[in-house]
Amino acid sequence: MSREDASSSGTGSGSGGGVVIPYDYSNNTSKHERSSNHNKPHMFNGDPEMFSWWKTKMYSHVIGMDDELWDVLEDGVGNLRLDEEGVALDRKAHTVEQKRLYNKHHLIRGILVAALPHKEYLKMSEKSTAKAMFTSLCSNYEGNKKVREAKATMLVHQYELFRMKEVESIETMYSRFQTLVSGLQILKKSYVASDHVNKILRSLPAKWRLKVTAIEEAKDLNTLSVEDLISS
């Protein structure tokens, strides 16, 4: 039966035959399906190189739902007593505020579990709280403070020595530079835009010297964005 036939045969919302979910002809998915997909957290694939990106996606997803959920993920559940599955041991004795906190925790823990492949969940199956699970993930994939400081030192060194290769295009050089800057930002070692602009100009081979001089004379490097520099 075609969609037109279904509409005329009494299956529409005004014909008493039930409600038809509005159909989006542009992508062959119903509004209900698109809403469900939108509410699903982004799945972490277990790749260490992708963890920081996944963490950022999770943050945006959770904050978009309810910023208090992220607070529970970072701060924990206080003195609530939970078993290894995150179930409250004395739920009926909770105060109103404890019930509210437990409900928030139950939701954010479910979101976190839904975003992990089974093998990752098994690594932390004994963690009762969302905070303990998330802390374990960050420790496994970001390292402890000493490791992060070592990584940051290495990236800062790479940043200071960054140079465009003689056989490299501007686009390829900029892609390498963006990857380096992203790593620095994740490790809280970010620079301001003018630092990036000056670094890129200094990194260019001698054959670009005339172009660099023209840009320096025509532009205010303190306000020039990296994107405008690259387009120039």
N, C-alpha and C positions, 0 to 999 in steps of 0.2 A: 504494500500500500504506500503511495506517495505521501509526502507531507501535506499536500493540498487535500488528498482524500481523507487523511486522518483528521484534518481540521474540520472538514464538512461532515464527518460521520459521527460527530458528537463526542470527541475526545478533548475538545477545547475547554478552557477554564469557565466559559459561560454556558456550557451545554449540559452540565450535571454529570459528565462522564469522567470527572477527575481533572486535575490541573496539569497542563503540559508545561514542562520546563522550557523557558524561552531558548530558542536555538540560535546560535551564532553561526551564520553561514560563512563567515570569513575564515574560520579555522576549524570547523567541524567539531567543536566542543561546546557543551552546554554551559550556561552561566554557572550552574551549580558545580560542574566539573572544574571550571576555571577557578572558582572561589575555593574549592577544596585544594587544588594544586597550589594556590597562592598561600594557603595556611600551612602547607607542609614545610618543615625546616629543610635546609640544604644538607644533603647527606655528605658526611666526611668519608673519603675513599681510602683513608689509611696512609696516604702519601705524605711523608714529612714535609716535602716541599710545598704542599698545598694547605698545610695546617693553618698558617696565619691568614690566608685568604678565606678559608672556611670559618675561622673564628670571627673575622670581620662580618661575613655574611650572617652568621648566627646572631651576632650582636644587633645588627640591623633588623633581623627577623623578630627577635625577642622584644627589643625596644619598641618596635612598631606595634606589637601586641599589647604590651603592658610593661612599662619601665621598672615596676616593682619586681617583676619576675627576674630581671637581671640582677637586682639587688639581692634577692634570695640566692641566686647562683653564686654571687661573690661573697656574701656575708654569712650564709648558712641559716640554720633554723633555731639558733639559740639553744635553749634547754629542752626542746622537744625530743622525746625518746622514740627512735625509729628502729625497726628491725633491718636486716640486711637487704630487704627489698624496698626499703623506704616507707614501709607501712607503720603508722603510729601505734605504739604499744598501749597507750592509754587515751585513745581518741575521745571517748565519751566523757572523760574528765577534763577535757580542754576548756579553757575560757573562750569567750567570743573572739578575742584577739589571737589566741593560739589556733583556733579553728581556721581563722582567716589566713594565718601564716602557713598552716599545714596545707590548706587548699592551694595556696600559691606554690608551695614546694612540690606538691603532687603534680601540678601542671608543668612546671619547668623541668622536673625530672623526667616526665613523660616526653617532653619535647627533645631533651638531650638524648634519651634512649632511642627515640625515633630517628635521630640524626646520625646514629652510629651503626656501622655494620656489626653483625653478630660477634665476630672475632674480637672487635674492639671492646664490646660490652663485656665479654667474658674476662677480659683483663682486669676489670674493675667491678666484677659482680658482687664483691664483698663490701663495696662502698655503699653505705646506706643513704647518704645525702647527695643532692645534685652538686653541692659545693665540693665535696670530696671527689666526686667523679670528674668534675671539670678541672680541679687542681691537679689530679693525676694525669689527665690528658695534656695539660699545659706543661707539666713537668717532663712527661715523656717526649713531647714533640718540640718544646722550646728550650728545654734544659734548665738547670738551676741558675741562680744569679751569677755565679762565677763563669759558667759556660756562656751565658748571654753577654757578659762583659767582654769575654774573649772574642766572641763573634763580632761584637760592635767594634772592637779595636781593629780587627782584621778588615772590616768593611770601611772604616774610616781611612785606613791605610790604602785600600784599593781606590777609594774616592780621591784621595790626594794624588795618587799616581795615575789617575784615569787619563787616557790619551786616545784620540781617534786614530785608527789604523790607516796606513797609506792607501790600502786597497778597499777601504770600507766606504759605504755610502753614508750620507747624513742620517737616513732613516735607520740603518742598522746600528750606527753609533748611538743614536738617541734611544733605541730600544735597549741596548746594553746599559746605558746610563739610567734609564727609568727603573730597570731591575735592581740596580745598585742602590738607587735612592729609596726604593720601596723597602728594601732590606734594612736600611738605616732608620727609616720611619718606624718600622715594626719594633726595632730595638731601642726606640726613643733617642735616636741619634740623628735627628733631622736638621736640615739647614734651611735658610730662608731662600726665596726665589732668586734674589740677586747673587747669592753664592753659586747657585746652579748656573746662572747665566755666565758669570765670570769663569767658572770652571770649564764650561763647554768652549768658550772662546779661547781659553788658554790651551785647551786640549787639541785644537785643530792643527793639522800639519802646515808646514810653511807655505804650501801652494794656496792656502786660504787666507794668507796674510792681508792682501789688498781688501778682500771682502770683510775681514774682521775690522780693519781700520775704518772702512766706510760705515759699518754698523756702529762702532764706538763713537764716531763723529756725528752720526745722525740720530742716535737713540740715547735716551737716558737709561743707563744700565741698572739704575736703582729701582726703576719702575717697570722695566721691560720684563714681560713674562717669558718663560722658557718656550712656550708654544709659539709666541710671536717671533722669538729668536729663530727657532727652527724653520718657520715659514719664510723667514727672510733669507 
